[in-house]
Amino acid sequence: MSKTTFETIFEFMRDCPEFHVRQDHGGRQAIPIEHQLLMTLLYFGSLDTIHKIADRFGVSEYSVLSSRDKVIAASLRSLKRNL
């Protein structure tokens, strides 16, 4: 995927409500949307395990799956809106 294509997808995703987090959530810092999108694209485009992806980004396996679900939900919301 080209950098331009990634940036186009990112521009769409950053305004999606699925990625809005409360500022007072406590715990760890929220994972940047760019990383969530990169993890999801890696998940779909490679044979890496969830464990390897989580390790590469320094997050938990749950975070990889949660990020994947957010990207899918945002994509589906866009499809429904444009049908």
N, C-alpha and C positions, 0 to 999 in steps of 0.2 A: 504494500500500500504506500502511495506517495505521501509525502509530508502535507501537501496541499489537500489531499483527500482526507487525511486525518484531521487537519485543522477545520475543514468544512463540517465534518461530523461532530467535532468538539464544539464548534460554535452553536450547532443545533442543541446539543446535549446540555450545555451549561445553563440554559434557561429552563430546563425541564423540572417540574416540581419534585420528581423522584430524587433529585440530587440536593434539594434544599434541606439543610440540617439545622436543628436548633442550636443556638450559640451556647446554651446552658446545659448541654447534654452530659457534661462530665466525662471522665475517662480519657481515652486517647484522643489525639487530634483526628479530625475527619480526614479520610483519604481523599486527596485531590481528584477532581473529576477526570483530569487527564489520565491519572493512574488507573482509575476505575475503567475507563474506556480502553486503555492499553491492555490491562489484564483480561478484559473480555475479548478483545480482538485476538490476543495470544491464545486464550482458551479455545476459541472457535477455529483459529488458523494453524494450530500446531498439534503435535501429539504429546505435548508436555502434560504431566499430571497436575492436578490441582495443587498438590503438595509442592511441586517444583515451581509453579507460578507464584504461590504464596511466599516461598523462600526467596525467589528473585526480587519480589517487591517488598519483602520484610513485613508481611501481614499474615494474618491467620487464614486458614483454609476457608473458614466461614466468611471472611471478608471478601475473598475471591468470588464465592458463590453469591453473596449479597450484592456485590458490584455487578456481576453478570445479570442478576435478576433486575436490577435497576435499569441497566442499559436495555434489556429486552422490554421492560415495561414502558420506558420512554419511547422506544421504537414503535411499539404497538399503539401507544396513544397517538403518535404522529400519523400512523397508517389510518386509524379510525377517523381522525380529524380530516384527513384528505380524501376519504372515500365519498 
